[in-house]
């Protein structure tokens, strides 16, 4: 059978990717993305590790659509407004990313000889 928490979807980038360095060793890139659905759109948090995160930050922008593959995790987050009612936050740790629909006004830097 396969991994039950493996995930693939087309998502829309909602904010500029933000990079963080953990323990002066590991690079992680985070941003929020939107899962387009028929009745309502869902917001998820997307996480990229290492060089994949660097590539995402350099090549993709807000309002781009990308196809992602990765693993789903639910993080418990304490909600300050509600007593004894923790909320769960969906995070996708991405292993593969592919461009789907990108903004039309994109410039490609040409290498001059």
N, C-alpha and C positions, 0 to 999 in steps of 0.2 A: 504494500500500500504506500503511500507517500506521507510526507509530513502534513499533518492536518492544519497547521497554522501557516502554510505557504500561501502567499498572496500575490496576485498580479492584477493590475488595473491601469486604466488611463486616468491620470489626475491632472488638474490645472494648478499651476504654481501661483500661490496667493501673495507671497512675500519674498523679498530677496533672501537667498541662502546666507546663513550666518555660520561662520566657522569658529570653533573653539578648540583649544589644545588642552588635553588632559594629561597631567603628570609630566609635562614637557616632552611627551613622547607620542601620544596618539591624537590624531586630528579627527574631529567629528564635525559634520556639516548638518545643520538643522533648518527646517522651514515648515510652514503650514501649507497644506494642499487641499484641494476640494475634489471630492468624488462626485461627479455629475450623476444624478439619478433622476428618474422620471418625476417623482412627486416632491422630493426635497433633496437638496445637496448636503452632503456630510463633510465636515472639516476633520482632517486627520493630521497628525504630526509625522513628518518624514525625516529619517536619520540616515546619513551616508557616512561611512568610515573611510579614512585614508585617502588614497589618490582618487577614488571615485568621487568623493566629496569635492576635491579640488576641481575636477572636470565639470561637475555639475555647477559649481559656483562660476566658473569661467564661461560656460557655453549656454546656460539657460537663464531666462529672465522671467519676470512676472508676466502672467497670462499665457505662458507657453504650456502646451499639453505634452506630457511625457508618459510613456509606458514604463511602469516600474514592476519589478519582481523582487520579493523579499519575504520577510517573516513578520507576523503580527505579534505584538505584545500589548498587554493591558497593564497599565501602571495605576496603582491606587493613589489617589490624590485626596488629601483631606480638604473638605469643603468647610470654610470658616463660617458660612452663613447657616448651614444646616448641622445640627448637632447629631452625632452618631450616624451620619449618612455619608460615607466616603463615595466619591465619584471615581469612575474609571476613565482613564485617558488612553485612547488608541494610538499606538505608535507603530510605524512600519520601519523596520531596519532593512534598507534596500541593498540587494546584492547585484542587480543588473538594472540598467536604465537605457531606454531607447527614445529618440526624438519621435514625436507624433505630429503635432501641429505647432509650428513655431511662428513667432511674429514675422510678418512679411518684410519689414525694413531691417534686414540684417546685413551687416557688412562683413566681408571676409578679407582678412589681411593677406595680401599676396607677397610672396617672398621674391625679392628682386635679385637677379644674378649680377 
